[in-house]
Amino acid sequence: MSRPIVVVTRRVPGVLDIPGAEVRLGPDAIAPRAATLERIRGASIVVTMFSDKVNAEFLDAAGPGLRGVCNFAVGVDNIDLPECRRRGVVVANTPHAVTEGTADIAWALLLATARRVVEGHEYIRSGAFSANGTLGMADFMGRDLTGRTLCIVGAGRIGQAVAMRSIGWGMRVLYVARSMHWEFELAPLAARRVTLEEGLREADVVSLHTPLTPETRHLINAERLAMMKPTAILINTARGPVIDEAALARALRAGTLWGAGLDVFEREPEVHPELLGLPNVTLTPHIGSAEVRYREMMTQMVRENAMAMLAGRAPACVVA
């Protein structure tokens, strides 16, 4: 009897060895769609990245022997879940492992934006610091965070981790969620649940942690950006299409929003060209969970999910 085949669409950190299965690792760089579809033919399990669109075409290419899809991410907006259910294909993800790294990048973006770190970095690299001499006391002034108000939009694990990091700055925490979350309401956060509109109006920092759904696409649009303080900072480490990038670029350029930090983009890997030239936005290339410990943990979770699927058991991180 031939061994089951596990196809990984891109290389992953750590070791992905599955006893009794043939593991086929994908390339380091993103491959053309046609090449990916050819690679997954005959697979029993496919390990997908958030950039892989798992739809009917993808499932057809894998063939009738496909038992499961292990998404190397917590978000599953790239997967047609109803179609997978219809075909009896199990879907699993990697929650928990992305939490700390993504919370770290949210705070890295926030601090870099608030303190104009990228502008300062480029100023030195350009030679301007050496040429112009010591800065004046009114130069490169940023926004302070101590005692300010942080609004978390999406009260999941990552949102909570970001909120917990705000304790060091003595920030007041608001959160937007469909229901009350006691882990936010109780000490040490003692946060208050608000509507999105209330949070946008009150917050000095808004950090987005909501999944991408039809309801959250362009959740932050021109109308809602206009509700925010002109001194506020917007952070997005969730999914790019949650923000209308064109509207965000206009607000940043007009100075009706002080700054933004983005790790995800509306048409990734394309970035809205107007954002690229703005000094008050900090951009990173979707590296939220990219810390060695947590990416290797994700590989381990994928391994365990795949082994469960091949054994006919429900994986611990089953989505559908």
URNORGI-V911418 format. One record per helix or strand. SS is the DSSP state (H for helix, E for strand). FROM is the first residue (numbers start at 1). LEN is the number of residues. Records with the same first field share a line. If there is no record, write none. Layout:
SS = FROM-LEN + FROM-LEN
This chain:
E = 4-7 + 21-7 + 45-4 + 54-1 + 68-4 + 79-1 + 90-3 + 149-5 + 172-5 + 192-2 + 205-4 + 220-1 + 233-4 + 243-1 + 259-4 + 267-1 + 270-1 + 281-3 + 318-1
H = 33-7 + 56-7 + 81-7 + 99-16 + 117-9 + 128-5 + 157-13 + 182-4 + 196-7 + 222-4 + 240-3 + 245-10 + 273-4 + 292-19
